[in-house]
Amino acid sequence: MTHDKGMLIKLDKTHFSKVRIGNGDYIEIKGIGDIAIDSGSGKRIISDVLYVPEIDQNLLSVDNF
């Protein structure tokens, strides 16, 4: 999730939903898209990033492969 619209290289604003945060409140998802990050091995694309303007920091969840 990101609150920074400028990080998104592609944004689908038709994706609306809500996400529950740590205190139990729900905040709105205003879109879904992709971001590009620089890593030690080059540029990486992270897909399906939720655009949530009301959060105050970016959140990344990583699955164990």
C-alpha positions as CSV (number, residue, x, y, z in Angstrom):
1,M,0.0,0.0,0.0
2,T,1.1,3.5,-0.7
3,H,-0.2,7.0,0.0
4,D,2.2,8.5,-2.5
5,K,0.4,8.7,-5.9
6,G,3.7,9.9,-7.4
7,M,5.3,6.5,-6.8
8,L,2.8,4.7,-9.0
9,I,3.8,4.2,-12.7
10,K,0.4,2.8,-13.6
11,L,-2.8,3.4,-11.7
12,D,-6.3,1.9,-12.2
13,K,-8.6,4.3,-10.5
14,T,-11.7,2.0,-11.0
15,H,-10.6,-0.3,-8.2
16,F,-12.4,0.8,-5.1
17,S,-12.7,-1.0,-1.8
18,K,-11.7,-0.6,1.9
19,V,-8.9,-2.0,4.0
20,R,-8.9,-2.6,7.7
21,I,-6.0,-1.0,9.6
22,G,-4.5,-1.9,12.9
23,N,-6.9,0.0,15.1
24,G,-9.9,-1.8,13.5
25,D,-11.0,1.2,11.4
26,Y,-11.5,0.9,7.6
27,I,-10.0,3.3,5.1
28,E,-10.7,3.6,1.4
29,I,-8.6,2.2,-1.4
30,K,-8.7,4.7,-4.3
31,G,-7.0,2.5,-6.9
32,I,-4.5,-0.2,-7.7
33,G,-1.3,0.0,-9.7
34,D,2.4,-0.7,-10.1
35,I,5.5,0.9,-8.7
36,A,9.1,0.6,-9.8
37,I,11.9,0.4,-7.2
38,D,15.7,0.3,-7.7
39,S,17.3,-2.7,-6.2
40,G,20.9,-4.0,-6.1
41,S,20.1,-6.1,-9.2
42,G,18.3,-3.4,-11.2
43,K,14.8,-2.0,-11.4
44,R,12.0,-4.1,-10.1
45,I,8.3,-3.7,-10.7
46,I,5.9,-4.4,-7.8
47,S,2.4,-5.1,-9.1
48,D,-1.0,-4.8,-7.5
49,V,0.0,-2.0,-5.1
50,L,-3.0,-0.4,-3.4
51,Y,-3.3,3.3,-3.5
52,V,-4.6,4.4,-0.1
53,P,-4.3,8.2,0.4
54,E,-5.3,8.1,4.1
55,I,-2.4,6.0,5.3
56,D,0.7,7.9,6.6
57,Q,3.4,5.4,5.5
58,N,4.0,2.9,2.8
59,L,3.4,-0.8,3.7
60,L,4.9,-3.8,2.0
61,S,4.0,-7.4,2.7
62,V,6.2,-10.2,1.3
63,D,5.3,-13.8,0.8
64,N,7.7,-16.6,1.7
65,F,8.7,-18.4,-1.5
